[in-house]
Amino acid sequence: MGTGCLTDDEARWLMRLLHSRPKNGQLDQFAMPDPVHNALVEKGLMHWRRGKMEITLDGIREIGRRRPLEE
């Protein structure tokens, strides 16, 4: 898909989701605001799988296109 239309807020949350993937079985739990969640799902950049939020390959590509954001 590759939207190129991420807001800074959406990009920050998408990056946080990317970095929350478990490395040693530990999963970072956080509550993404509903408007951001809905926008990222609509854009095909994240989805729910087996009860967990996951970034899609398109989401990873989108983050790769953006300049790193400071939190």
C-alpha positions, 0 to 999 in steps of 0.5 A: 500500500505505502501511504506516505501520508502518516502524521507524526503521531501515527509514525511515532505509534507505528515505530513504538509498535515496531519496537514492541515486538518481543525479543525474549518473550517480553511484550511491551504493553501500551494503549494506542489512542483509538483514532491512531489505531483506526487510521493505521488499520485503515491504511493497512499498516497494522493489524490484529493477529492472534489477539496482538497488534502487529505491524504489517510489512507495509508498516515496516516499509513506511517507517523505513521511508521516514526520517527517525522521529525523536519522542 
